[in-house]
Amino acid sequence: MNRSEGIGTFRARVTRDAAAVERDGEQLFAMNRLEERRGRPGDRPLYEIQFSDGVWMLAREDDLVDGTIGPPSAS
């Protein structure tokens, strides 16, 4: 991973397994939106997110702090 600053913060709001709860509040450094073949009505978009230690995890948009979805804006 070659990013030095996080692009957002993970919050275990919808994704509530043990790994998610343990990572609650951690910065994420990369993310990819995933297309679902059979999402349930009302589900928010699904992302794979990467933490500073290189671990990837699946999370719903609801788990990403407002204003941090997507790459940082160029200043």
QUIQUIDA-V654933 format. One record per run of one state. SS is the DSSP state (alpha for helix, beta for strand, coil for the rest). FROM is the first residue (numbers start at 1). TO is the last residue. If there is no record, write none. Layout:
BEGIN
ss: (SS | SS)
from: (FROM | FROM)
to: (TO | TO)
END
This chain:
BEGIN
ss: (coil | beta | coil | alpha | coil | beta | coil | beta | coil | beta | alpha | beta | coil)
from: (1 | 8 | 11 | 18 | 24 | 27 | 35 | 46 | 52 | 56 | 61 | 64 | 65)
to: (7 | 10 | 17 | 23 | 26 | 34 | 45 | 51 | 55 | 60 | 63 | 64 | 75)
END
